[in-house]
Amino acid sequence: MADPLRIGIAGLGTVGTSTIRLLDRRANALAASCGRAITVAAVSARSRSRDRGISIERYRWFDDPVALARDPGIDVFVELMGGDEGPAHEAVRAALDMGTPVVTANKALLARHGVDLARRAEKAGVALNFEAAVAGGVPIIKTLREALVGNNIDRVYGILNGTCNYILTRMEAEGLSFGACLAEAQRLGYAEADPTFDIGGFDTAHKLALLTSLAFGTQVDAEAIHVEGIERITTEDLAAAAELGYRIKLLGVATRSESGVEQRVHPTMVPRSTPIAQVDGVTNAVAIDADAIPELTLVGPGAGGEATASAVVGDLADIARGQVMAPFGRPSGELTPLPHAAMQAHKGGYYVRLSVVDRPGAAAGIATRMAERGISLESIVQKHRGGRVYGGDDPSKVAGSVPVVLITYATTEAHIRLALEAMVADGYIVEPPQLIRIERE
Amino acid sequence: MADPLRIGIAGLGTVGTSTIRLLDRRANALAASCGRAITVAAVSARSRSRDRGISIERYRWFDDPVALARDPGIDVFVELMGGDEGPAHEAVRAALDMGTPVVTANKALLARHGVDLARRAEKAGVALNFEAAVAGGVPIIKTLREALVGNNIDRVYGILNGTCNYILTRMEAEGLSFGACLAEAQRLGYAEADPTFDIGGFDTAHKLALLTSLAFGTQVDAEAIHVEGIERITTEDLAAAAELGYRIKLLGVATRSESGVEQRVHPTMVPRSTPIAQVDGVTNAVAIDADAIPELTLVGPGAGGEATASAVVGDLADIARGQVMAPFGRPSGELTPLPHAAMQAHKGGYYVRLSVVDRPGAAAGIATRMAERGISLESIVQKHRGGRVYGGDDPSKVAGSVPVVLITYATTEAHIRLALEAMVADGYIVEPPQLIRIERE
């Protein structure tokens, strides 16, 4: 059997300690699969003495992760610190420039510096693996990078943030407000004290940027992503979606068409019958539409120490077997700049919820403004206060107004925005309209 | 760039011709991903002149697939002929013994000769890849063999046969009989003229045998599988399942416990809320329960020329990049003989549908026989003929009898069988009882 693969781990939070545990537990199977053992040689973390439930005394200790990354006694550097700048960035660069392969779970780092880091890895001829950076234990990177290489991919989309999916699932199931469900998620440890990064869609955007690059062979470009969070979703919206045969999910969506690549993160209406609509709680799901495979969906745990560690260990096993691939599936020099499709050109159906002034002519006025922009309506539901579906309990409601829900046939973002602006200018609308894009199979 | 990888394809049906098409269509992306081109060098098929919609004149022709397998001008032999004996077996053996890697979609061949072929591949130090053999375009082999290597797997189960799932979906949706839906599937090309292999569960069993080996590190052992088909499922069963919150799917299930490994293929009640229950039509799905990943589900096209070819091309790309793995995830000498758990020891809940003689004491007699075996009932539904759920249209019904549906709590196969035998002996039951196992999350 070949020499063991000696790894150095920087960052010993839940994922780091779970990685050590999995490597122990599966030592025999890993050696059998890889033809060599995988052993932890050295570690680095903020605190050496913190109780992690495992002993780290058997490993060499580094105060400085960058020094660990440069250590010639490790064969792989595992970066589990997080952060898109500072020590994580410096350490990953240092390892790659030394010719040491890297495994990382750091989506923020890759979303920002992915192309540069891929270039460094390729120059050194070593692996830069990041299965754990997207959807935790779901092997979506390997699927896109290896299994689907025979496919032209048209679309990749998914539920990539467990916090948001948990909150939306709870709001729908219990009829509770966004604020109440966020507080609950925070109590249960599913949401951070400062939840902005998750609920604002930014975490999803980082992951989507990586999936887009892998799916389309384009340079990672997180700046080009249109991002909306779930803060403005109300129980009214969830009830209306249910009534109309949809569920609301925070999706990251990347599509390719003649006009370019669209990357967007926003609350989305998905038909109730789709696999992705069935995904509840903190679970993640990714769906891929490709020419040879009409739809492939992967569903599984998107977070958690052990699930994420499972992805880290899979990446390590690939390296132990000698696999070296271009990090984004093709050499970084062959990744094309992302042909950014403007959000205004987005085509699709829309859910629109309006608070309309309760006076004659308002409904006709709204219909006219839609027609002017060539927008056809699939359905229109108007119910008076106290009505079964859109009635009652929404604190955002305004007296003297009537809630109206419209579902449009496919139109463009530019047209629907112009139509809504005109309605607002007409004085028909008493609060900011709610606009949710519909994603079809 | 390295020399092209020259492949020889034996078998030019839909999968073979789709493979050639995909290799053409994705030539640039494949070369970028693999660092070398993948080119078809030679082909073999039953007929040289048949119109396949693609020209095969540019490839060298072999009448004999074994001669193609032995040709020194190919770097990989792709076997797409099918059959567990004869030319397919001989050709794959010949290629491996020559030191030529093999890609195959042939589940029957691997279910029967997997361990021997793996040994030959390892001896030659070459790959034997078979992603296309299970669940078509769904990358389940790669997921088990590579991505989940950090996990102890407890269970793998799935919908592995599109024909059966199509028939069950149609029976449920339309209330049509098994025979009518089978005829429809045959008309649409989803079922063979002789459908026994699919509807009897044997195709699912071949695929399950491969998944079991990969999941548990055991020798492929298709003989040990308990196999039941879907022929006896009635619209009555599907309606009762729906009423009770379940759907009926033909599953292949492999579980590991202290008593050994259970491998079984049979119609199964799955809770309606599970991802696998949502899978309709010819789609396949595989779910994995592992220690680090509580549940991972992959859903996608299980058949079709292009989807299966996508898996073949993924396998070829791995070989083009130089990847060589033990075919079943660990060296064949380290695969343990399957510790076969007897079906009589199977533990789980059961759905039992009985036609009970319509006379006093029958219900009490049935309850007593269950109690004697320590079987607790979760629910019992008895409805008279013409009742809403279990009434009316089943031709198997017998006058003077009442349909009774029982759902049991977990018991053993041995106990439920003994209880049913006793009821039959008592004369309470007028037709063979229907027994469907329940699979929980």
Interface residues (C-beta under 8 A of the other chain):
Chain A: S18 L22 L23 R25 R26 A29 L30 A32 S33 C34 E131 G137 V138 P139 K142 T143 R145 E146 A147 L148 V149 G150 N151 N152 G217 S273 P275 Q278 V279 A290 D291 A292 I293 P294 E295 L296 T297 L298 V299 G300 P301 E306 A307 A309 S310 A311 V312 V313 G314 A317 D318 R321 G322 Q323 M325 A326 G329 R330 P331 E334
Chain B: S18 L22 L23 R25 R26 A29 L30 A32 S33 C34 E131 G137 V138 P139 K142 T143 R145 E146 A147 L148 V149 G150 N151 N152 G217 S273 P275 Q278 V279 A290 D291 A292 I293 P294 E295 L296 T297 L298 V299 G300 P301 E306 A307 A309 S310 A311 V312 V313 G314 A317 D318 R321 G322 Q323 M325 A326 G329 R330 P331 E334
